[in-house]
Amino acid sequence: MKEHQEKRGCVVTGVAGFVGSHLAERLLSLGHEVVGVDNFFSGHPENMASFRDHPAFNFYEKSIAEQNLLEDLTEKHPSLNCCFHLAAIVSVPYSMDHEDETMELNFTATVRLLQSAEKLQFKRFVFAGSAAEYGNDQRLPLQEAYADENTAHASPYGRAKFLGSQKVASSPLGVALRFFNIYGPRQDPRSPYSGVISRFLDMALAEERLTVFGDGLQARDFVYISDVVDAYLLAGGLQDSSFEVCHGIYNIGTGRSTTILELAEIIKALTGNGNAPRFLPERPGDIRFSLASVEAFSKAAGWRAGTSLRDGLRATLQWYREHRPEE
Ligand code: UD2
């Protein structure tokens, strides 16, 4: 049987988060057993609503800081052999004020889980890395090898993710996916650190002016959630692919750059919001340009982000229209 046809038992840490919930939903739809872990530090129980009662889903409200976490879960669910590790402190500003906690959760706990996965003879361990691992490197597009020991990370978040990716990539089980700016349904628009797309859609639907920090000419590589989930399946060896098993560190972006002003214009056009943007001071520590080189994962796994920004925004907008919380 080909590897991707085997049904796997998958652990998803951070399962109540934006990305983790989409990943769990897809894994379940493909017939895999999913054991989800979350402590609701930044995840929300509502994100699991569509699969909470699925017979192949089991949920544990636990922190990844817990000792013997994978051992305990595997004892209860012996089919487990693949770990998608997404749980982390996800806010860069929070990490600035909580350096030790960020190192403990985003790095030390990752190493512990990886070592447990090795000991338990898991087949795969897939780690959620970040574009923050490149610091403010402006050699664009960013290639995986640019992040190294000499990189000046702008935050404990970036540093811990960098160390985590290095460690994971050094394991025979390990794949680290370095995500650029992910967007899509279920991304929380209401925290001060929410992604710009969720904020802009939320403001546009409220018929408010979109807030642009700085001159709006800063640019990002926005990648749609379903393309991210496809990348996860390939990294976990769970999707049909003629490619060899991949290991190492891979950027997950589109390779296309969009300025914040361009984004504001597209969202205004899609929502019919005619208000001019409101320009606010530049956000301290903001990176100017971020753009992924996407050749490595294309070569290793045949993956490309297939969703255009307009299509992704349309689908996200549709979801916010249906699910937007009242003020
Ligand atoms: C992303 C990640 C972050 C970390 C970082 C590493 C998200 C949500 N955050 O931060 O976790 O990995 O990359 O570099 O993916 N902006 C506005 N108006 C708004 C909100 C944002 O102009 O109302 C601007 C903001 O100043 C920035 C850009 O939009 O220049 C993107 O901001 P973001 O918070 O969505 O994401 P980013 O790239 O700062």
Residues whose N, C-alpha, C, O or C-beta is under 5 A from the ligand:
A	BS01	UD2	V90 S130 A131 A132 F180 N181 I182 Y193 S194 G195 V196 R199 T211 V212 F213 Q218 I260 R283 D286 I287
